Amino acid sequence: MKRFLILALALFFSCSNHPSKIIWADEFNYTGRPDKAKWHHQVIPPNSFGWHNNELQHYVDDKKTSIVSDGTLKIKAIKQEYTFEGDTKEYISARLNSKFDFKYGRVDVRAKLPIEEGTWPAIWTLGSNVNEKGNYFGNTKGNAGWPMCGEIDIMEQTGWEKNVLKAHLHWGHTETKEYIDEGESIEIPNSYDDFHIYSLEWTPNEIIFLFDNEPFYTVPNDEKRPYDNPHYLLLNLAMGGTLGGQVPNDFKDATMEIDYVRISKL
């Protein structure tokens, strides 16, 4: 009886530290284009015919830049000229929005990142009230704009530090409307040959970033922050720009590979 009680308590406490219920996921256990019931390709540039942060690509909805095969989603950046509404870029890639938003919970994305210089992979969220041009929700959830909607960068990687993980928050102060950002960077092992789990735990009280299930950065979710509204998930691979930096002349293509995406209640 005592042995049974110890085992039961151990199971209770181990489970209490993990998500209790997956509420939205894509395991990529199919072949072809990303599931249209779950993903929206954001292809209309929101920043006067271009993309924010001086990015060098256009995002397109094409099997060359987003495809599911062998159990993973591949998001691929390719050196290829592409013109949208008179604006020509040297690269194409993909930017996916989840057709699902959530308020609080845990996000887990198991991914392998590109090694190529000049690439800027990201796993992140935006408040679904952002009303950004071309996004999935449009103005159906509000018109807060950025940064008042809040942005949570679960994983970003620069084009020049391929074993560094960046977690970041961007928001507008709820009273003063002042733009504020803060974040943390940590060294991680071999982000490009191995899959790792990039995670977020978001509660009414705090925001926790995790790498391979180990917390490394915690921020209070207090009255000055806007993180009390639903968010949606974004997956994209940018080229150049603020965090991508210089792209080598011999760049041809690069891939961010994603094994699964899971959103759970805590």
N, C-alpha and C positions, 0 to 999 in steps of 0.2 A: 504493500500500500504506500509506504513512504517513497519507494523508488518511482511509483506511478505519479505521485504528487510532485516530485522533483522534476520529472520529465514534463508534466503538464505545465508547471510554472515556467520552465525553460522555454517551452513552445509559446506560451502566452507573451513573455517578454520579448522574444525574438520577433514575433509577428507584430507586436505593438510598435516596432520601429520601422515598419515597412508599409507601403500602400496596401489598403484593405480591398480595393476594388478598382479594376481597370475600367474606365468609363469611355475611352476612345483610344484606338490603336491602329497601326498598320504594321503587320509582320512581314509584308512583302513576300508572301508565299504564293506568288502568282507570276506570270510572265507577260510582258508587254508594257504599255504606258502606265504611269501612276493612276491609281483608282480615281476616276472622275467623281465618284460619290464622296470622296474624302479630300481631294486636293484641287486647288485652283491655281493655274499658272498665271502669275502676275506679269504681264507683258507690256502694259502701257506705261511709259516712263512718267513718273509723278512730278518731275522737277523741270518743267519747261522743255520738254522733248528729250531730256536726259535723265540719268539716275543720280541720286544723292551721292555726296562724298567724292565727287569727281571720278566715279567708277568708269572703266573703259569698255564695258560690255553692253550689249543689249540682251535682255532676257527674252527667250523665245519658247514657244510651246511646240517642241519638236522631239522626235525620238532620238535625235543626235545628242541632245542635251539632257534628257531625262528618260530613263528606261529602267524597267525592273527585270532582272534576270538572275538565275541561280540564288534566289532567296534574298537579294539585296536591291535597293534603289541606288542607281548611279546618277549623280548630278555631275555633268561634264561641262567644263569650259573649253572652248575651241577657238583657235585663231582663225577667224573667218569674218570677212567684212559683211556687215549687215546694216541696211538702212531702214529706219522707221521714221515716217513723216519728215523726210528730208534730212534726218540726222544719221550720219554714218559712223559706226563704231568698228573697231578692229577685231572684236571678239564677240562670241555668243555664249550664253550659259542659261541656267534655269533658276527661277525663284518661285518656290511653292508656298502657298498659303493653306493652312488647314481650314476646311469648311466646318469648323467646330471651334467654339470658344468656351472658356471655362473660367471660373473664379475660385481661386485657391486649389491646391492639389499638388501632385508631383508629376514632373515630366522626366522621362528617361529616353535618351536617344543613344543607341549604340552605333558608333560610326568609326570609319577610317578616313583620315584626312589627307589631302594632297601634299606632296613634298615639294612641288615646283614653286620656285620663287615667283613673286608677283600675284599669287593667289590669295584670296581672302574668303575662307569658308566661314559660315555662320549658322548657328542654331539659336533662335531667339523668339521673343514674343513682342507683340504690340497690343495695346488696348484696342478692342474692336470698335471703339468709338472714335478712332483716329480720322476716319473719312479721308484716307489717302487715295489719290487718284489711281484707279486700276486695281485696288485691292478687292478681296472677295466680298466684304461686308458693305463696302461703299458708305453711304450715310444712313444705313438702316439701324445702326446702333448708337448714333449720336454724331456730334460734330466738334469734338474736343480739340482736334488738331494735335500736332506734335510740338513740344514734348508733354503736353498736359495729359495725353492718353496714357503715358508711361511706356517705357521700353525695358525689357529684361533680356540681356545678352547672356544666354546660358553658356555658349561657346563661341568665341571668336579667336582667329589666329591671324597674325600678320603675315605678310609676304616674305619676311626675312627672318622670323624666329619660329621654326617649325617644330620645336619641342617646348613651346610656351603656350599655355592656355590662359585666355583672358576672359574674365567674367565682369560684366558691367551693368550699371543701371543708369538710365537717363530719364529725367522727369522734370515737370514744372511744379514749383512749390504751390501747394493748394490755395494759399492765401496771396502771396506776393506775385505769383506767376513766374518767378525767377527760374531760369534754366539751371538745373543742377545735375551733375553726373559724378559717379564714384565707382570704383572697381578695384579688382585685384588680379594679379598675374602670378602664375606658378609654373615651375618647370615640370614637364611631364615626360614619361619615357615613350619614345618611338610612336608618335601619333600617326605615322604614315604607313608603317608595315603591319601594325596591329590594330584591332578594334578596341575601343575604350567606350565606357559609358559616361555620358555627359548629362548631368541631372540638375533639376531645380526642385526645391521644396518651398512652397509658397503658402503661408498661413496668414490670418489676420494680424499676427504679432511679429512675424519675421520672414525673411527671404534667405534661403540657404542654397548655396551652390555646392555641388558635389562632383568629384572626379572618381570614377570607379567605386562609387558608393561611399567615398570618404569626404566628409564636409571640409571645405577649405576657405569658405568666405561666408560670413553671416552679417546681414544688415537688418536693423529693426524696421518693421513696417508700421510707422507711426503716423501722427496726424499731419506731418508736413509732406508726406508722400502720397501719390495718387493711386497706390496699388490696392484698390478696393473695387475694381471694375473688371468685367470679363476681358480676357486676352485670347488671341489666337496665335498659333505657332507658325513660324516661317523657317524654311530651309533654303539656303542659297549659296552659290559660289560666285563671288565677285572677282573682278580682275582690276589690279591697280588701285588707284584712289587712296583715301586716307590711310587705310591699314594694309592695302595690298602693296603699295609702293611701286618700285620700278619693275617692269616686266622684261625679262631677258629677250634679246632679239631672236633667239632660237626657240622660243616657246612655241609649242604645237598644241598641246592639250593637257588637261589635268582633271582628276576625278575625285569627288567626295562620295564615299560609299556608305550607305546607311542600312544597317541590319534590321533595326526595328525602331518604331516610335510608339511610346506608351504614355498615356495620361491617366493618372489614377487619383482617386480620393485618398486623403490621408486619414 
